[in-house]
Amino acid sequence: MPRPVRGSRAGYCCGEHRGPQLLVLGMMLAGIWAGCQNTPAISSSPWALSPNAADWRAPDGRPAPRLSGTDLLFTAPFPSGRDRHVWDMNVPSTFAAEGVHGFEWVYTLEPADAFRALTWHVRSGAGWYAATLPATSGRQQVWRPFSDFETEGAVAGWDRVSVFRLSPWSGGEGRGTLRLHAVRTRRARLAILRPGPESVPREDERAFAEQTAQRWLDDLYRIGQPAVTLDAPGLRASDLTPFDAVVLPYNPEPSSALLRALLQYVDTGGRLWVSYNPNEELAAALGVRLQSWLQATPPGRFHQWQFTEDDWSGPPSVVQSAPHLLPVRPARDDAVVLAHWADATGRRQAEPAVIISPRGAWFSYLLGRDNETARLQALAFILDRHQPSAALTAVRHKAEQLAAATSSAQAMPEAAQQAQAAMESAMARSDAAAAWSHLSQWSAAQEGAGVTPIRWPTDMALGIWDHTGRGLYPGDWNRTMALLADTGFTDVFVYVRYGGSRPTRAVQAASAHDLNVHAWPIVFNIEAADPQSLAEYRRAGRLQTRADGSPTTWLCPALPENRDDELARVLQLAGTPGVHGLHLDYVRYPDAAYCFGPACRRLFEKHYGRSLPSWPEIPPAAQSAFETWRAGAISTFVESVAAAVRDHYPQVRLSAAVWPDVATVKPQLGQDWPHWLEREWLDFVVPMNYTEREAELRQWMQRQLALPGAAGRVWMGLGVTASHTRLSPRAALRQARLAVEQEATGVVIFDLNATTAEGLFPLLRSIQRDTK
């Protein structure tokens, strides 16, 4: 997450539907189709792929695709040894990249487990542009701007392309079929400024900034607004003029050249959407005035946006927790506060959360990933202030996604039919607020229809990670615990930030609802430490060092003093009265490029018995010894925690969140958790099995449960709302069912937030506790 600043993809396309359909569905889809023709986000002259099977050829001798209605069907049997299939077609003369910004694909993989990935290549000159598409279940609608394509070889530009190549990759599950519904180009009306060195000079912040930018890109597409990403180097105001607005997701320190281009863009009628930015010139350009940086005291004070503007038609509030703000105030009469911050009880704070003016929108903190439904709705209605009909476009886009899933269902519940018809009526009279409300009702009715309850073993745990450490309703742990108990959870993993206090209140509230609380600290990664402590660790040479010699914000586990400090910190949490467990996280290295500092060199050379002049390069003869020594430092820490917890707090269960791939986790991350299980240092592990692919999940689970010492000690972590995986409520339920079938000891959901509470919790209540 950003440091305190001091000072001033699944869906549906417009097209034909097949499968069992009710009359009301057909009538409603006809309305959606008519609306799609006038959607302003679509270019007036996009190129669309003609469904002509004869246009395609297979260099590897595979049969050409066949036509099924308006779909192209590509069959990929993937025999033993075949990892990839290729089909090519010459680029038609009707294709032109001018005036459009990227491709949109609509496809279904049947079954998805037969595929590992799907790539779309475009030959240009002697090279290729390439985009990798997801291989997940259900009908996929995916957008990739030209700017995000990777390049292979010497490309000649998008105006000199000659071949389209479609290439599915084997997922190891045999025969599969790719049903290609549509490929087309689209124009983007919005752009996102990529957070490179020109606007995020701190390298340790850049990865987080890139995640925030990706969240904006994904969210905008989810509301029917494809966006492009722009690189700052050499960017001119004229490069921005094709776009209605440019988003600065987290670009805290724009260079003078970049700032000049942005201000010129605003002066010529462009709009900026800016979040958590200390630049006074940008603020003045949008009609706002920066205030002093502000900490959220008490924690949870800034828990949600509460919309307070009289003419607001979107959601009344959106959960968007902020640990601190860069507060702003309107500085001009035409700058309007749309939303104030509020705490979890709804008590409004004085600080504005969102201010809008004719020149853009200003957010006093970053866009979070919580409360997905309300968040997307709010973005659509904020955008509607600058781009009339944006809210209706969002409803139409989401309705198309839902209609695609519904069109193949055996039946629609009556409540879904009624909500669907009401939504269509509201759209016809351009009532976006009512249309969104009815769409949500339709979605909820359809999501819960036909769910088969899971027969859950009585002794199988159901846990959830609370990554905020404050519960779903900050300040009211009893309300959070009551909801979790009612949903069927047995265990709650409560995050304790570096330097934070014991989770005493959470434990007290949980005991009244028969829930187990596990204190969940991050170890070795001390990014959240105060700057003074980090500086002291750096001066003392106690931080990990990258292979290139640069320091990090991770403690070096090879140093005994670091292991001792972390042991003392986690033991304090284990001593929390009434706490059920201690759950270690980040008990690893960041990746294989760590740790290569002077202390590691000295200690490894002593262990290895000879000097290594090529350091940090490890000779092949020493590689295995280095991997074992490196992992041994982490294992030594885990062993010491296990011994201390059992000596002092034998009632506390010790666990760890671990990476899923048992084959690579030791050489890559130094996290030899199979060894920890075998030595019985942990009571259980929670592999973070974050994937949208059920075949991959099944493989991971089978390998994990086959390990020595795994019996009764593996709980499966599912990434429902993780940074790289998003599971629908039904998909999450399918993954939980798979964990039951594999006879795991428990399931842990990531994570506790408004999105999972709204969508997944109602389905989890269908769990039926049973005996084995």
C-alpha positions, -999 to 999 in steps of 0.1 A, spaced: 0 0 0 12 36 -4 33 52 22 18 82 40 23 113 19 34 142 39 27 178 29 9 198 4 -135 -102 -172 -164 -127 -179 -194 -115 -200 -214 -115 -231 -215 -99 -265 -243 -85 -285 -254 -113 -308 -274 -144 -312 -284 -166 -282 -290 -203 -282 -302 -228 -257 -335 -231 -237 -349 -196 -233 -381 -183 -219 -402 -158 -239 -394 -130 -215 -357 -137 -220 -359 -134 -257 -379 -102 -255 -354 -87 -230 -324 -97 -251 -339 -80 -281 -340 -48 -261 -304 -52 -250 -294 -58 -286 -311 -26 -297 -294 -7 -269 -260 -21 -278 -263 -6 -313 -263 29 -296 -237 22 -269 -215 53 -270 -184 33 -257 -183 13 -290 -165 29 -320 -188 40 -348 -168 18 -372 -153 -12 -354 -140 -42 -372 -156 -75 -364 -145 -110 -374 -166 -127 -400 -177 -162 -389 -162 -179 -420 -146 -212 -412 -129 -214 -446 -107 -183 -437 -87 -203 -412 -59 -227 -418 -39 -249 -394 -1 -251 -401 1 -282 -378 -24 -301 -400 -54 -298 -376 -88 -296 -392 -102 -262 -399 -129 -249 -375 -165 -255 -383 -195 -232 -381 -221 -237 -354 -248 -210 -358 -227 -178 -357 -199 -194 -336 -167 -209 -348 -158 -242 -332 -121 -251 -329 -114 -287 -317 -82 -293 -298 -77 -330 -288 -42 -324 -273 -28 -359 -277 2 -370 -256 31 -346 -262 10 -319 -279 10 -288 -258 -4 -263 -283 -26 -259 -314 -24 -231 -340 -49 -217 -364 -41 -188 -387 -61 -165 -410 -49 -136 -432 -59 -102 -419 -89 -91 -439 -88 -58 -458 -116 -45 -436 -94 -45 -405 -79 -11 -395 -63 -1 -362 -69 36 -368 -96 50 -346 -98 20 -323 -77 10 -293 -79 -27 -288 -95 -61 -293 -125 -77 -275 -130 -115 -276 -160 -134 -266 -155 -172 -263 -163 -203 -243 -139 -232 -236 -156 -266 -233 -144 -279 -209 -122 -251 -195 -100 -277 -177 -88 -289 -211 -70 -256 -216 -42 -239 -198 -43 -206 -217 -54 -190 -249 -32 -166 -270 -41 -142 -298 -11 -133 -320 -11 -106 -347 18 -107 -372 33 -74 -380 63 -72 -402 88 -98 -390 74 -100 -355 42 -106 -336 20 -88 -311 7 -112 -285 -21 -113 -258 -27 -141 -234 -64 -147 -225 -78 -165 -195 -88 -201 -197 -116 -202 -172 -151 -217 -170 -181 -200 -185 -186 -175 -213 -156 -151 -214 -157 -115 -226 -121 -101 -226 -107 -67 -235 -70 -60 -243 -59 -26 -255 -32 -26 -282 -9 -9 -256 -9 -40 -234 1 -65 -261 35 -80 -257 59 -80 -287 79 -109 -301 106 -100 -327 107 -69 -349 71 -57 -352 63 -30 -378 33 -14 -362 -4 -20 -360 -10 -4 -394 11 -32 -410 -4 -65 -398 -9 -95 -420 -20 -126 -399 -42 -134 -369 -32 -165 -350 -54 -182 -325 -36 -206 -302 -50 -227 -273 -26 -244 -249 -32 -278 -233 -44 -279 -197 -36 -316 -195 -72 -327 -195 -74 -341 -231 -99 -330 -257 -113 -295 -257 -134 -272 -278 -130 -235 -282 -163 -218 -292 -154 -184 -306 -185 -162 -304 -169 -129 -316 -137 -110 -321 -139 -72 -327 -121 -40 -322 -133 -12 -299 -126 24 -293 -118 35 -257 -130 68 -244 -110 66 -212 -72 62 -206 -52 52 -175 -18 67 -168 6 38 -162 25 43 -129 60 42 -142 91 60 -128 79 94 -142 50 95 -117 59 68 -91 97 73 -86 98 50 -55 104 15 -68 91 -1 -37 57 15 -43 55 8 -80 41 -28 -78 13 -16 -56 6 13 -80 5 -11 -109 -21 -32 -91 -42 -1 -84 -40 8 -121 -50 -27 -131 -80 -25 -108 -91 7 -125 -87 -10 -159 -107 -40 -148 -135 -20 -131 -140 3 -160 -144 -26 -184 -169 -42 -160 -191 -12 -164 -188 -13 -202 -160 12 -205 -129 -3 -222 -98 18 -214 -63 20 -226 -31 24 -206 -7 52 -215 31 54 -208 44 87 -194 77 90 -213 73 115 -241 36 119 -234 21 151 -249 -13 168 -244 -22 159 -280 -18 122 -271 -45 126 -245 -71 145 -267 -88 114 -281 -100 105 -246 -129 119 -226 -109 115 -194 -75 103 -181 -73 84 -148 -44 88 -124 -48 57 -102 -18 63 -80 7 87 -96 19 107 -66 49 125 -81 44 134 -118 75 147 -135 74 183 -147 70 172 -184 42 149 -175 25 175 -153 27 200 -181 10 176 -206 -18 168 -181 -25 205 -173 -26 214 -210 -50 185 -216 -73 200 -189 -70 235 -203 -82 222 -237 -113 205 -222 -100 172 -211 -109 157 -177 -87 140 -151 -97 115 -124 -71 117 -97 -67 97 -65 -45 103 -34 -22 128 -50 -2 156 -32 3 177 -63 -12 212 -57 -12 222 -94 -33 191 -103 -56 199 -74 -60 235 -85 -67 225 -121 -96 204 -109 -110 230 -85 -99 215 -52 -76 225 -24 -53 200 -6 -54 198 32 -28 182 56 -23 145 55 -46 128 80 -44 94 98 -75 74 104 -79 78 142 -95 58 155 -90 29 130 -121 25 109 -129 62 109 -127 63 71 -146 31 63 -170 40 35 -180 66 10 -213 81 19 -229 99 -10 -244 132 2 -251 152 -30 -288 159 -35 -290 147 -71 -271 115 -66 -288 84 -81 -262 58 -74 -257 36 -43 -260 54 -9 -226 42 2 -196 21 -8 -172 3 16 -138 17 7 -116 16 39 -87 41 41 -60 40 68 -52 76 60 -62 104 36 -49 133 16 -80 154 24 -93 180 -1 -119 207 -1 -137 224 -30 -119 255 -41 -144 267 -68 -181 270 -69 -185 243 -96 -165 217 -75 -191 196 -57 -187 171 -29 -204 139 -41 -194 118 -11 -181 122 24 -162 96 44 -182 77 71 -173 51 97 -188 17 99 -218 29 118 -226 54 91 -215 84 111 -205 110 86 -170 126 88 -162 161 77 -136 149 51 -148 146 14 -142 112 -2 -151 122 -38 -153 157 -53 -164 163 -89 -161 193 -111 -164 200 -149 -127 193 -151 -127 159 -135 -130 139 -103 -108 138 -72 -106 109 -47 -90 115 -14 -78 79 -12 -71 50 -36 -97 29 -52 -100 -3 -31 -112 -37 -42 -140 -40 -16 -178 -39 -21 -176 -48 -58 -213 -44 -67 -217 -10 -51 -182 1 -62 -189 -5 -98 -223 11 -96 -208 42 -80 -181 45 -107 -207 42 -134 -228 70 -118 -198 92 -112 -188 88 -148 -223 96 -158 -218 132 -146 -192 136 -173 -204 111 -199 -242 111 -200 -256 75 -205 -226 59 -188 -248 45 -160 -272 30 -186 -242 16 -205 -230 -1 -174 -264 -17 -167 -266 -28 -203 -231 -43 -202 -238 -62 -170 -272 -74 -183 -255 -88 -213 -232 -108 -191 -261 -122 -170 -282 -129 -201 -254 -150 -216 -252 -171 -185 -290 -174 -182 -296 -183 -218 -281 -218 -212 -299 -224 -179 -326 -251 -177 -350 -227 -161 -353 -192 -146 -369 -187 -112 -399 -165 -113 -382 -138 -92 -355 -136 -118 -380 -132 -146 -398 -104 -128 -367 -85 -120 -355 -89 -156 -387 -75 -170 -387 -46 -145 -350 -38 -155 -359 -37 -192 -388 -14 -185 -366 9 -165 -340 10 -193 -367 19 -218 -375 50 -198 -338 57 -192 -341 53 -154 -306 40 -147 -311 39 -109 -342 17 -111 -326 -4 -139 -295 -11 -117 -317 -20 -87 -337 -45 -108 -305 -59 -124 -291 -66 -89 -324 -84 -80 -322 -105 -112 -286 -114 -105 -292 -124 -69 -322 -146 -79 -303 -163 -107 -271 -168 -86 -290 -186 -59 -311 -207 -83 -305 -245 -83 -276 -245 -59 -269 -280 -46 -261 -279 -9 -227 -292 2 -227 -320 27 -200 -307 50 -182 -331 75 -189 -320 110 -152 -319 119 -142 -299 88 -134 -263 95 -147 -233 75 -125 -202 80 -120 -168 66 -91 -143 65 -99 -108 77 -71 -88 60 -81 -55 76 -79 -68 111 -110 -48 120 -139 -70 110 -166 -63 85 -180 -35 107 -150 -17 124 -158 -9 160 -184 -37 162 -167 -71 165 -199 -86 179 -218 -78 147 -190 -93 125 -188 -125 146 -226 -130 147 -227 -128 109 -198 -152 105 -214 -177 129 -248 -175 112 -231 -181 78 -214 -213 91 -178 -203 97 -159 -219 125 -125 -200 124 -115 -164 117 -79 -154 109 -75 -118 121 -46 -98 106 -24 -80 131 -3 -53 114 34 -48 123 35 -31 156 -2 -37 162 -19 -47 194 -33 -81 203 -67 -90 188 -83 -91 223 -117 -76 213 -120 -100 183 -113 -129 206 -139 -117 232 -166 -113 206 -158 -146 189 -161 -166 222 -198 -155 225 -205 -171 191 -184 -202 194 -158 -191 168 -121 -196 169 -98 -166 164 -63 -171 149 -39 -141 153 -24 -136 119 9 -117 117 32 -111 87 68 -121 95 100 -108 80 82 -84 57 83 -51 77 71 -28 50 45 -14 75 72 -5 100 77 32 107 104 50 86 127 54 115 128 17 123 133 8 86 162 32 85 178 17 116 174 -18 102 190 -6 69 220 10 87 225 -22 107 226 -44 76 196 -64 88 174 -61 56 174 -85 27 194 -75 -3 184 -82 -39 208 -99 -63 216 -64 -78 226 -51 -43 196 -29 -35 180 -32 -1 144 -42 6 118 -38 34 122 -75 44 143 -87 74 170 -112 65 160 -145 81 196 -158 80 205 -134 108 198 -149 143 189 -115 157 161 -111 131 147 -145 139 148 -137 176 130 -104 172 103 -120 150 99 -149 175 94 -125 204 68 -105 184 47 -136 174 49 -151 209 33 -120 223 3 -126 200 2 -163 209 -2 -151 245 -35 -133 238 -60 -146 264 -85 -169 247 -68 -169 212 -72 -202 194 -43 -201 170 -12 -183 157 -12 -180 119 22 -171 102 22 -154 69 50 -143 45 73 -169 62 94 -170 31 116 -149 8 99 -126 -18 113 -147 -47 145 -164 -59 164 -131 -63 167 -127 -25 187 -126 -3 223 -118 -14 236 -93 11 270 -94 27 257 -113 58 242 -140 36 274 -143 16 295 -147 48 271 -172 64 267 -193 33 304 -194 25 310 -206 61 283 -232 57 295 -243 23 332 -244 33 346 -223 5 345 -188 -9 324 -178 -39 341 -151 -59 312 -150 -84 287 -139 -57 258 -132 -61 260 -157 -90 258 -192 -75 279 -218 -94 259 -248 -105 279 -271 -82 267 -250 -52 231 -243 -63 215 -272 -44 235 -265 -12 225 -228 -15 188 -236 -19 189 -259 11 208 -234 33 186 -206 22 154 -225 30 170 -237 62 170 -202 76 132 -200 73 128 -236 86 149 -228 117 126 -199 125 95 -221 121 110 -248 143 118 -222 170 83 -208 169 68 -243 172 90 -251 202 82 -219 220 45 -220 214 42 -256 226 63 -247 257 45 -216 267 10 -218 251 3 -255 243 -34 -248 238 -26 -225 208 -27 -241 173 2 -231 151 -4 -227 113 10 -209 83 -3 -196 50 19 -212 23 23 -211 -15 5 -239 -34 31 -254 -57 50 -280 -37 75 -285 -65 88 -249 -67 81 -234 -33 115 -244 -18 139 -232 -46 118 -201 -54 107 -189 -20 127 -209 5 95 -220 20 99 -258 26 65 -263 42 63 -300 32 93 -305 55 75 -285 83 45 -308 80 67 -339 80 85 -328 112 51 -319 127 61 -283 136 27 -270 125 -7 -281 135 -19 -273 100 -10 -253 68 -33 -233 46 -20 -234 10 -31 -203 -9 -47 -222 -38 -57 -190 -56 -68 -201 -91 -98 -198 -113 -90 -231 -129 -106 -261 -112 -82 -286 -129 -52 -267 -115 -69 -265 -80 -76 -303 -81 -39 -310 -90 -26 -288 -63 -49 -303 -37 -40 -339 -46 -3 -331 -44 -6 -313 -11 -27 -340 5 -3 -367 -6 26 -352 13 40 -371 43 24 -357 75 -5 -340 55 -33 -362 69 -56 -340 90 -33 -310 87 -41 -292 53 -68 -266 51 -74 -252 16 -72 -215 10 -95 -202 -18 -89 -168 -34 -124 -156 -38 -114 -119 -39 -76 -121 -41 -56 -97 -61 -52 -121 -91 -83 -143 -88 -119 -134 -86 -144 -162 -81 -181 -158 -85 -202 -171 -56 -211 -203 -76 -174 -208 -86 -163 -204 -50 -189 -229 -39 -177 -254 -65 -141 -250 -52 -153 -256 -16 -171 -287 -28 -139 -299 -44 -120 -295 -11 -147 -316 6 -144 -343 -21 -106 -343 -16 -110 -348 21 -92 -316 32 -94 -308 69 -107 -273 63 -114 -244 39 -103 -208 44 -118 -180 22 -99 -149 12 -113 -126 23 -137 -110 46 -152 -80 28 -185 -66 16 -182 -84 -17 -180 -119 -2 -206 -110 25 -231 -99 -2 -225 -126 -28 -210 -157 -12 -223 -158 23 -259 -165 12 -247 -196 -7 -225 -208 21 -256 -210 43 -266 -239 21 -239 -260 36 -253 -290 55 -232 -302 83 -228 -340 82 -208 -367 97 -181 -385 78 
